[in-house]
């Protein structure tokens, strides 16, 4: 279950981040936090890479790693490989680092 207002949950030293990706966008950017049909929050992310042969997913992992300043090996897409709605697992990261990333990205 995701927090009422944040698009992630914390499990041990792992963050599960719910996102909606828009591949093929004009530029790469972090959008805003929105709610899905079940009123659960997700983070909107725009990436310029088209969704062909998994390239958008690979770029999404790199984009998140660069923005969080962590190794891409710590990030996995655990659900939604062929969907715009995805759950991202981020290992060995403190919650305050994710909060800072969201605050910086959304302001």
C-alpha positions as CSV (number, residue, x, y, z in Angstrom):
1,X,0.0,0.0,0.0
2,X,1.4,3.4,-0.9
3,X,1.3,6.4,1.4
4,X,-1.7,8.6,1.0
5,X,0.3,11.6,-0.3
6,X,3.7,10.2,-1.4
7,X,4.2,7.8,-4.3
8,X,6.4,5.4,-2.4
9,X,6.7,3.0,0.5
10,X,9.7,2.0,2.6
11,X,10.6,-1.6,3.2
12,X,13.7,-2.0,5.3
13,X,16.4,-0.1,3.4
14,X,14.5,-0.3,0.1
15,X,12.1,2.2,-1.5
16,X,9.2,1.1,-3.8
17,X,8.4,4.1,-6.0
18,X,5.2,4.1,-8.1
19,X,5.6,6.0,-11.3
20,X,3.8,6.7,-14.6
21,X,6.2,7.2,-17.4
22,X,5.5,9.0,-20.7
23,X,8.1,7.8,-23.2
24,X,8.8,9.7,-26.4
25,X,8.4,13.1,-24.7
26,X,10.0,16.2,-26.1
27,X,12.4,16.3,-23.1
28,X,13.4,14.4,-20.0
29,X,11.8,15.7,-16.8
30,X,10.1,14.9,-13.6
31,X,6.4,15.7,-13.6
32,X,4.2,16.1,-10.6
33,X,2.6,13.7,-8.2
34,X,-0.8,12.6,-9.4
35,X,-3.4,10.0,-8.3
36,X,-4.5,6.9,-10.3
37,X,-8.1,5.7,-10.6
38,X,-7.9,4.1,-7.1
39,X,-6.7,7.5,-5.7
40,X,-3.2,6.1,-5.1
41,X,-0.3,8.5,-5.8
42,X,2.3,8.1,-8.5
43,X,5.1,10.3,-9.8
44,X,4.9,11.3,-13.4
45,X,8.1,11.1,-15.4
46,X,8.7,12.2,-19.0
47,X,11.5,10.7,-21.0
48,X,12.5,11.3,-24.6
49,X,13.4,7.7,-25.4
50,X,10.7,5.9,-27.4
51,X,9.3,2.6,-26.0
52,X,11.0,0.3,-28.4
53,X,12.8,-2.9,-27.4
54,X,13.0,-2.0,-23.7
55,X,15.0,1.2,-24.5
56,X,12.6,3.4,-22.5
57,X,12.8,1.2,-19.5
58,X,16.6,1.1,-19.6
59,X,16.8,4.9,-20.0
60,X,14.3,5.4,-17.1
61,X,16.6,3.4,-14.8
62,X,19.5,5.5,-15.9
63,X,17.5,8.8,-15.6
64,X,16.5,7.9,-12.0
65,X,20.0,6.8,-11.0
66,X,21.4,10.1,-12.3
67,X,18.8,12.1,-10.5
68,X,19.2,10.2,-7.3
69,X,23.0,10.1,-7.6
70,X,23.2,6.4,-7.1
71,X,24.3,3.4,-9.2
72,X,21.8,2.1,-11.8
73,X,22.4,-1.4,-10.4
74,X,20.4,-0.4,-7.3
75,X,17.3,0.3,-9.3
76,X,14.9,-2.3,-10.8
77,X,11.5,-2.2,-12.4
78,X,9.6,-4.8,-10.5
79,X,6.3,-4.4,-12.1
80,X,5.0,-2.7,-15.3
81,X,7.7,-3.6,-17.7
82,X,5.3,-3.2,-20.6
83,X,3.0,-0.6,-19.0
84,X,3.2,3.1,-18.4
85,X,2.5,2.5,-14.7
86,X,5.5,1.0,-13.0
87,X,6.8,0.1,-9.5
88,X,10.5,0.8,-9.1
89,X,12.6,-0.8,-6.4
90,X,15.4,1.3,-5.2
91,X,17.8,-0.5,-2.9
92,X,20.2,0.8,-0.2
93,X,18.8,4.3,-0.2
94,X,17.6,6.4,2.8
95,X,14.1,7.7,2.7
96,X,15.3,11.3,3.3
97,X,17.3,11.1,0.0
98,X,14.1,10.2,-1.9
99,X,12.1,12.9,-0.1
100,X,14.8,15.4,-1.1
101,X,14.8,14.2,-4.7
102,X,11.0,14.6,-4.8
103,X,11.1,18.1,-3.2
104,X,13.8,19.3,-5.5
105,X,12.1,17.9,-8.6
106,X,8.7,19.2,-7.8
107,X,9.7,22.8,-6.8
